[in-house]
């Protein structure tokens, strides 16, 4: 009986591993967008977080320092984006497109500049986050941490006064300002927190899941995270479900892709489009039923 369930359990554990970066990035973006700031640079933050996490990991011998480095990269990008979007009234789409473009260049060249190899740098098994074992299967502690962060973020966003201030800034910044909320400051904090989580997600990719860095390690997961924000109706708890759905198809492709019987029928390039096709279908089904924050994408100016 155990042998019958083994493939299904393998897929479950692969789904949980695939879920982590999508969940962290999308939960962080929920907070950012709830405050009124959109950040489409998640793909770039994941990539930069993964890159600098490996540098810190290899330099110190600690993958958790690598996670901290990834978080720091996300924090810095979020802070800069928050300031540009609020104090400088910059275009929120343009500057985060710049993050994605910047990341591609930095990581693509940086791998060679730091390690003198092109395209990829792997790390040894003792430099990755060590798993815990459940039923004889390896499970990253980052899976548990990601669930905890999502639950905490829901509580923080909907059950605390500062969470209410974040939501007020995204819905009606004029009213928030009238009652004494510093709209720009709240938005900067929310955006910084959101990007920080994406940076942790990027670090997970390199110092945990894939044991190294490649110039394409994010592989569209930042865009899946953005889709999950709308799919979950800007709710961190619902983002867990959305992340599991998107991660399942991501894991399914990784699971069946190497099988010769699949390779002989479906080219890998087509197979890898499955998660994105599912994303399009999922969004088309919910897009008319969800409502983004009213002030999303608009800088606030006191009149």
N, C-alpha and C positions, 0 to 999 in steps of 0.2 A: 504493500500500500504506500509506503514511504517513497519508493521509487517512482510511483505514479505521480505523486505531488511534487517531486523534486524540480522539474522544469518550471512549474507554476511558481514555486517559492523562489527559484532563481530570478524569475522575471519580477517578482514583488520586490526583492532586495535591490535589483538593478533600477527599478522605478524609484525607490527611496533615494538611492544615490544620485540619480538624475534630477530628482526634485529639488535638491538643496540650492543650487545657484539660481534657479528660476524662482523659488519661493522667497529667498532672501532679497533678490533684486526687485521682485514685484511688491513685496510688503513695504520695502523702503520707498518705492515709487508711489505707493498708495498714500503714504504720509506726506510726501512732497506735493503730490497733486491735490491732496485735501487742503493744503495751505494755499493753493493757487499757482504753484510753480510746476511746470512740466519739464521733465528731463528725459530726452530721447537719447542721451549718451550712455545708456546702460551697457550697451555692447562694448564701448570703449573702456568704461570703468571696469567691467569684468576682465577685459584683456590686460589692462594696466595693472590691476590688482593681482592677477595671476603672475605677471612678469616680475613685479617687485617683490612678491611673496617668495618666489624662488631665489632671488638674489639674497634676501634676508635669511632665508632658510639655509642656503648653502654657506653663507658667511658665518652664521652663528651655530649651526647644527641643530636648530630647534624649529620644527614646523609651526609651532604656536607663535614664535616670533614672526614667522612668515605670514601667518594670519593677521597679526597685529600690523605688519607692514602693508598688507592689502587693505586693511581697514583705514589706515592712515592715508593711503593714496586716495581712497574713496572720499574720506573726510575732506581732504584738501580740494579735490575737484568740486565736491558739493558746496564747500564754502565759497570758492571762486564763482561758481555758477549762481549761487544765491545772491552774492553781492552784485554781480553783473545784472541779474534779473530784477533786483530791487533798487539798489542805490543808483545804478547807472541806467536803469530802465531799458536794458538791452533786449534784443529779440531772443526769447528762450529757445526757440528751435535752432536758430543759426549757431549759437555758441555751443550747443550740445552736439550738433552735427560736427562741429570742429573737434570736439572731444573724440568722437569715433574716428575721424580722419587722422588726428594726431596719434591716437593709440596704434593704429595700423602701422604707421611709419616708425614710431618709437620701438615697438616690440619686434617688428620685422628686421630692423637694423640692429636693435639692441642685443638680440640673441647672438649675433655675430660679434658685435663690439665687446661684449662681456666674456663670451665663452669661445669665440673663434670657430663657431659652427653655424651653418646656415639652416634656418627653418625650425629647429627643435633642440631642446636641451633636457635630458632626462635627469632625474635625481635617484639616488640609491634608496633602497627600502627602509633604511634606518632614518631617513630624512623626511618620511611622510608621516602624517598623523596616524597613529596606531589604532586599529579598529578594536571594537569590542565584539564578542562572539555571541550570537543568539541562535540556538539550535544548530550549532556547528557552522553557521554562516557569518561572514564578517560584516559588521555594520559600523559605519563611521559614526563617531560621537557627534559629528557635525549635523547628522540627521536629527538627533534629539535637540541639539542647540537651535536648529532652524525652526523646528516646531515650537520650541519655547519662545523664541523671538517673535514669531507670528502671534502667539497667544498674548504675550506681554504687550505687543504693539496694539492689538485690539483693545485690551484693557486700558492702556494709556490713552488711546485716541478717543475712546467713547465713554470712559469712566472717570476721567480726571479733568480738572479745570484747564490745564494747559492743552489737553487734547481738544477740549471744546473751543479754545482760542484758535487752535490750528484750523479746525473746521469752519469757524466763523470767518477767518481770513480768506478761505477759499470760496465761501458762499457769498459773503457781503462784507468786504473789507471796510467800506464806509461806516457801517454799523459797528464793526469791531473797533475802529478807530474812535468812534464817539464814546464808547464805554471804557476807553483808556488802554486798549491793546496796541502795542507797538507792532503794527502789521509787518513792516520790513524785517524786524528782528525775528519775529515768529516764523516768517517764511524762510529766512536764512537758516534758522535752527532746523526746521523741518526738512529742508533740502539737503542740508549737511548730513542729517541722520539717514535720509534715504540713500544718498550716495555712499555713505559709510557701509551700509548693509550690502550694497552691490559690490563694494571692494572686498568684503569678507567672502562673498560668493565667488569672486574671481580667485581669491587665495585658495579657496576650497578646490577649485578646478585643478590647480597646479600642485599644491603640496598635500593633496589627499587623493582625489579621484584618479587623475591621469599621471601622477608621479612625474611631473615635468611641465615644461612650457613649450608650446608651439605658437606660431604666428596666427593660427586660426583656432585657438583653443576655445574661444567663446562660442564659435560655430552657430551664431544666430540666437543664442539663448537670451541675450539682452532684448531682442525683438519679441521673443516669446513672452518674456516678462512683461513688456509693455502691453502686449495683447491680454495677458492675464489680469492686469489692472482693471481694464474695462470689463473683461469677462466676469470678474469678481465684484463688479459694481462698487469699486473703491472700498472694499471691506477686507481687512487682513485675515479674518477667519475663512471667508469664502475663497480667499486667495490660496489657502491650503488645498482646497478641493480642485481648483483650477490648475494649480501646479502639479498635482498628482495626475490629472488627466493629460496635460501636455507632456509630463515626464514619462508617463506610461508609453506613449507612442515614440518618444525619443529613445527610451530603453528598448522598446520592441524592435526598432530598427537596428540598434547596436547588438541585440541578441540574435536576431535571425540573419543579419547581414553577412556574417562569415560563413553561414551554412552553404555548402556547395550546391545543394538542390535549389536554393534561392538564388544564388549568384548566377546560375546557368539560365535563369528565367528573367530576372529583373536586374538591370544594371545598378550598381551602387549609387550612381548619380541620381537616378530616379527614386531609389529607395529612401535616400536622405531627404527627399522633399516631403515625405509623409507627415512629419510633425507640423510642417507649415501649412500643408493642405488641411489638416485637422484644425489648425488654428483659424484659418479663414472660414471654414465651415462653422466652427463654434461661435466666432464673432458675428457672423451673418445671422445667426439664430438669436443672439441676445442684444445686438447693438441698438435696436429700437426700444428695448425695454430698460436700458440703463440710463442713468443721468449723471453726467460729470458735474463737479463743482462749478457753480455759475461763473465764478471769476477766474477759472483756470486759464492760464496763459496771458492774463492781462496784468501788467505792472500797476501798482497802486500809487496814485499821486494825491496828496491831501489838497483839497481846493480851499 
